[in-house]
Amino acid sequence: MKKHTFSCIFLLILLISLTGNVQAIPQTTINPKALVFVNLVSPDDLTRFSLTQLPLYRLLDGGLLTGAGLKDQQTLKTAGLNFQVIDPDLQAGTYYLAETRPSRPAPDFTVYGRALLNTANGVLLHMDPSQADALAQAGVELSMITLTPKPLPAAQTQEALPEAVVPDPIIQMMID
């Protein structure tokens, strides 16, 4: 009996000490990323965007798509960039750029998904991938927007070529 009581007390102490090591994990504040369209108006806007260190998902007419949480949106404001949050939950779906062909009328995009942004040639859609075939049958060119970061295009400088070329006399003698 003594052995049985000692074993029960030892087991109880062991269980209590183990539960003391288990800590509740505090719920961290989640900073959900949103899909953001950044307007690129001036030539140096792309340079200012590169300084924010945010990912580039796609270049569009007059701007680009990126993912930005609340802190990142503040960084965009600080950089002096104009932007628009077009989908507050970046993780919730699949995005397509739907461009209409000039020879066909534009379909009602709201039938296929949620229109997020109008571009010069079409619409940025948040839609189910199963709707892609039906939309393609309606005469729309679709391209999926992947959320993998793309490299920024190289900044084009105005002084790519010198205005005046001064020939080297030694080289000129060899040519003549």
N, C-alpha and C positions, 0 to 999 in steps of 0.2 A: 504494500500500500504506500509505503514511504517513497519507493522508487517511482511509482505511478504519479504521485503528487509532485515530486521533484521534476519529473519529465514534463508535466502539464505547466508548471510554473516557468520552467526554462523555455518551453515553446511559446508561452504567452509573452514573456520578456523579449524573446527573439522577434516575434511578430510586431510588437510595439516599437522596437528599435528600428525595424525595417520600414515601418510606415512613417517614422520620423524623417527618414532620408528621402522619401517621395515628396516632392514639392509640386504644388500646382504651378503650371506654367502660366505666367501672366499673359493675357491676351495683348499682343502688341498692336499698336495702332497701325492699321493697314492703310497704306498710301496707294489707293488704286490708280492705275494709269488710265488716262483718257486718250482717245485718238484726237489729235490736234492738227488743224490745217494752219500752217504758218505762211502768211502773205509775204512774198518776195517782190518788193516794189523797186528798190534801188539795187544797183550792182553790189554794194557792200553788205546787203542783207544776208547773203549766203555766208559771207565771212563772219558776220556777227553770230549767225546760227552755229557755225562750226565752233565758236568759242564757248557755246553752252554745253558742249559735249553730249548732246541728246542724239538719239539714233535717227537716221534718215530712212524712212520706209519707202517713200516714193516721191519723185518729182512730178508735179502736175502743172497745168497752165497757171502761171502766176503765183506758184507757191509749192509747198512740200508737205508731206504727211510725216508726223512723228508721234511718239508716245510720250506723254508727260503727266506726272503726278502734280499735286498742288505745289510742291517746292519747285519742280521743274517749270511750271507755269509762271511762277514768280521770277525764275531765272530768265525766262523769255521776256517778261516785262522789263526786267532790269537791263537786258540787252537792247531794249528799244524796238523789239519786234512786235508787229501786230499779228494776232493769232485768234483762232476761233476753235472752241471745243466742239467737235462734231459728233463724238460718241463718248459719253462719260465712262463707259466700261469697256476697256480695250480687250479684255479676256473673253468677252461674251459672244464672239461671233466671227464670221468670215466676211471679208470685204472684197468687192469686185468693182472695177472701173468699167462701166458700160458705156460704150461709144456707139452712136448711131451712124449708119452709113448715109451719105448724102442722098442716095437714090430712094431711100425708104423713110416713111414717117416714123417718128419716135413713138414707141409704145408707152403705155401707162406703166411706169416703173414701179409704182406703189403696189401693183398686183404681184410683183415678184419679190419685193423686199422693201426695206425702209430706205428712202432716199436721204442721204446725209449731206451731200454737197453737189451743187450743179457746176459743171465745168464747161468749157467752151464747146466741146463736142459731145458731151454726155453727162452722166451722173455717177457719183460714187455711191454704191449700194451696200447696205448691210443685209445679207440674205443667206438663206440656206443653200448649200451647194447643190442640193437636188433640183433647185430652180434654174440652174445654169443652162441645161439643155433646152428648156422651154424658152428661155430668154434668147438663146442663140438662134432658135427656130424663128423668133420674131424679127430676125435681121439685125441683131445687135452684136458688136464685137466685144467680147468679155476678156478682161485680164484680171487675174486674181491678185489682190494686194497681200503680199506676204509680210509678216511682221518681223522679218529678219533685217537687221540693219544693213544698209547699203553704203558704199563709200561715197563721200561727197565729191562732186565734180571738181576738177582742178580749177582754181580761179584763173580766169583769163586776164592777162596783163595787157595793157595798151602798147607797151614797148617790146613786143615780141621780136620785131626786126628793127635794126637801126635805120634811121632816116637816111644817112649818107654812109656809103662804104668807101673807106680810104684804102686803095690798093697797096699791097706791099711791093716795093720796087724790085726786090729780088725775085719774087714770084712772077711779076710782070715781065722781067727780062727773060725768064725761063719760058714763058708763054710765047713771047715775040720771037 
